[in-house]
Amino acid sequence: MTVHTGRQERVVDLTDRAAEFVAGRGDGLLSVFVPHATAGVAILELGSGSDEDLLTALAALLPADDRWRHAHGSRGHGRSHVMPAIVPPSLTVPVLDGRLALGTWQSVALVDLNVDNPDRTVRFSFLPG
């Protein structure tokens, strides 16, 4: 699927789309993957400020300044290429009886610091158990 992230740093909730994808499929594993060198996926609590906290933490760890050798695009673009080492481009979620086996406050999220690319591809795959 294509996810529009716009031209600002974003954390996008993918949980509902992931739940729709696995609905009725029984037990197995959901793989979530973003085929980009500058985006990642994470499981975290969303909507309580944690998404903004994550962006703040990433900004502290990976400042958008001129220190990056990978320097094309917007200022600090090189940090977006380092981010997938911290927020990886894939994750796996157990699925039980066609439902995501997430904890009460867990959500599946796309994390995108790259303001140069407003659209992202997210791939879901299901491995039956």
C-alpha positions in Angstrom: 0.0 0.0 0.0 1.0 3.6 -0.4 1.1 5.8 2.7 1.2 9.6 2.2 3.5 11.0 4.9 3.7 14.5 3.4 6.8 16.8 3.7 7.2 16.6 7.5 8.6 14.1 9.9 5.8 11.7 10.8 4.7 8.6 12.7 1.7 7.0 10.9 -0.5 4.4 12.6 -0.8 1.3 10.5 -2.6 -0.8 13.0 -6.1 -0.7 11.5 -4.8 -1.5 8.0 -2.7 -4.4 9.4 -5.7 -5.7 11.3 -7.8 -5.6 8.1 -5.1 -7.5 6.2 -4.9 -10.4 8.7 -8.7 -10.6 9.5 -10.0 -14.1 8.8 -6.6 -15.6 8.1 -6.3 -17.8 11.2 -3.0 -18.1 13.1 0.4 -17.0 11.7 2.8 -14.2 11.4 2.3 -10.7 9.9 5.4 -9.2 8.3 5.5 -5.5 7.9 8.2 -4.1 5.6 9.0 -0.7 4.1 11.3 -0.9 1.0 13.0 2.4 1.6 16.4 3.4 2.8 15.0 6.2 4.9 12.0 4.9 6.7 11.2 2.3 9.4 8.5 0.5 11.3 8.0 0.2 15.0 5.6 -1.1 17.6 4.8 1.5 20.3 2.0 3.2 22.0 0.5 6.0 19.9 -1.8 8.9 20.6 -0.5 9.5 24.1 2.4 11.7 23.1 4.7 8.7 22.5 4.8 9.4 18.7 6.0 12.9 19.3 8.4 11.7 22.0 9.9 9.3 19.4 10.4 12.0 16.9 12.0 14.2 19.6 14.3 11.4 20.6 15.3 10.7 17.0 15.9 14.5 16.5 18.3 14.4 19.5 20.1 11.3 18.3 20.1 12.3 14.6 20.1 16.1 14.3 19.0 17.6 11.0 22.2 19.5 10.4 25.2 19.5 8.1 27.3 16.8 9.8 26.1 14.0 7.5 28.4 12.9 4.6 25.3 11.6 2.7 24.3 15.2 1.9 21.9 15.4 -1.1 18.3 16.6 -0.6 17.1 18.6 2.3 19.4 19.7 5.2 20.3 16.8 7.4 18.9 14.2 4.8 21.8 11.8 5.7 20.3 11.2 9.1 17.3 9.6 7.4 19.7 7.0 5.9 21.0 6.2 9.4 17.6 6.0 11.1 16.7 2.4 9.8 19.6 1.2 12.0 17.6 2.4 15.0 14.0 2.0 13.7 14.3 -1.0 11.3 12.5 -1.3 8.0 10.7 -4.5 9.1 8.9 -6.1 11.9 6.8 -9.3 12.7 3.6 -9.5 14.6 2.0 -12.8 15.8 -1.5 -13.3 14.6 -4.0 -15.5 16.5 -7.3 -16.5 15.0 -7.1 -13.7 12.5 -6.3 -11.0 15.0 -3.0 -9.1 15.7 -1.6 -10.4 19.0 -0.5 -6.9 20.2 -0.5 -5.8 23.8 -3.2 -3.4 25.0 -1.3 -0.2 24.2 0.8 -1.4 21.3 0.3 -0.1 17.7 2.1 -0.7 14.4 3.6 2.5 13.1 5.5 3.8 10.1 8.3 6.2 11.1 9.5 8.6 8.4 12.0 11.4 8.9 12.6 12.0 5.2 10.8 15.2 4.2 12.0 14.8 0.6 9.7 11.8 -0.1 6.0 12.4 0.6 4.8 8.9 -0.3 5.9 5.6 1.2 5.2 2.0 0.3 4.3 -0.5 3.0 4.2 -4.2 2.3 2.2 -6.7 4.4 2.9 -10.4 4.1 1.2 -13.2 6.0 2.8 -16.5 6.9 0.1 -19.1 8.0 1.0 -20.9 11.2 
